[in-house]
Amino acid sequence: MAAAKPDAGAPESGPDIDKLSFEDALAELERIVRGLETGQQKLEDAIAAYERGSRLKQHCEARLAEAESRVQSIVARADGSLALKDDQ
């Protein structure tokens, strides 16, 4: 028997996580958390929401790590200007 496709209102049907900005992913994750906290979802919907939330959390963590790496690669020169470590 084939697995049922999630309906249009299910969290699984949201936009492709890899294409979301950090801010959009975080906003969606916050909506999912609020929905789970109400306890009003059917079990299968709650599981799907939790799974998507977990993937959104990983995506946000990866985006933050990328940003941190970029910030750490910026250094101040003796004259006070900023440059990337590789450009010195």
C-alpha positions, 0 to 999 in steps of 0.5 A: 500500500502506498503512503498517503501524500500529506494534505496541503495544510500539513507542515510537510508540504511547506517550501523546500527547506534548503531554499529558505533564508535563515529568517524564513526558516526560523519563522516557520520553526516558531509556527511549528513549535506554537502548533505543537505546544497547543496539542490540538494536532492529530498524531500523524500531523504532529509527527510530520510537524516535528520532523519538519521542525527538526530539519528546519532546526538543522538548517538554521544551525547550518546557516548560523555556522556559515555566518559565524565562519564568515564573521570570523574570517574578517580581521582588522588591519593595523590601519583600522580597515577591515579585510578577509583573512585571505586578503591580507 
